[in-house]
Amino acid sequence: MSVAKVAITLDQNLLVTLDRLVRQHRFPSRSRMIQQAVEEKVARIESNRLARECEKLDCRLEQAIAEEGMSQEMDAWPTY
């Protein structure tokens, strides 16, 4: 994984909390904690986007598309 160094500005109280968590060995470093927080936030945003897009789907239309041609395919299936 390639990485890039960036500079960020944080609220002083947040930085104190971050440093406390690092001292408690909850995270190996400030960088790792911030990286994980950003990864989780991006994943949550992407997940919410997928949910919003799924809400736009018409369930009846999607089912009809999925079932289209199924009767022809089922005739070709062997009987068990």
C-alpha positions in Angstrom: 0.0 0.0 0.0 1.5 3.4 -0.9 1.0 6.1 1.6 1.2 9.9 1.5 2.0 12.3 4.2 -0.6 15.1 4.9 -0.9 17.8 7.5 -4.2 18.3 9.3 -5.5 20.6 11.9 -7.3 19.2 14.9 -9.2 20.7 17.9 -6.9 20.7 20.9 -9.3 18.7 23.0 -9.6 16.1 20.3 -5.8 15.9 20.1 -5.6 15.3 23.9 -8.1 12.5 23.6 -6.2 11.0 20.7 -2.9 11.1 22.6 -4.5 9.5 25.6 -5.7 6.6 23.5 -2.3 6.2 22.0 -0.7 6.2 25.5 -3.3 3.5 26.5 -2.0 1.4 23.6 -5.5 1.5 22.0 -3.6 2.6 18.8 0.0 2.3 17.9 0.3 6.0 16.8 -1.6 9.1 16.0 -1.2 8.4 12.3 -2.7 4.9 12.6 -5.6 6.2 14.6 -6.4 8.9 12.2 -6.0 6.6 9.2 -8.4 4.1 10.7 -10.9 6.8 11.5 -10.8 8.1 8.0 -11.1 4.6 6.5 -14.2 3.9 8.7 -15.8 7.2 7.7 -15.3 6.6 4.0 -16.6 3.0 4.3 -19.7 4.4 6.1 -20.3 7.0 3.5 -19.9 4.5 0.7 -22.3 2.0 2.5 -24.9 4.8 2.9 -24.5 5.7 -0.8 -25.2 2.0 -1.8 -28.2 1.9 0.5 -29.6 5.2 -1.1 -29.1 3.8 -4.6 -30.8 0.5 -3.7 -33.8 2.5 -2.4 -34.2 3.9 -5.9 -34.8 0.4 -7.3 -38.3 -0.7 -8.2 -38.6 -4.2 -6.6 -41.3 -5.4 -9.0 -39.3 -4.4 -12.0 -36.1 -6.0 -10.6 -38.0 -9.2 -9.9 -39.5 -9.2 -13.4 -36.1 -8.7 -15.0 -34.6 -11.5 -12.8 -37.5 -13.9 -13.7 -37.5 -13.0 -17.4 -36.7 -16.2 -19.3 -36.8 -18.4 -16.2 -39.7 -20.5 -17.6 -37.6 -21.3 -20.7 -34.6 -22.1 -18.6 -36.5 -24.3 -16.2 -37.8 -26.4 -19.1 -34.1 -27.2 -19.9 -33.3 -28.2 -16.3 -33.2 -32.0 -15.6 -35.8 -33.4 -13.3 -34.5 -34.9 -10.1 
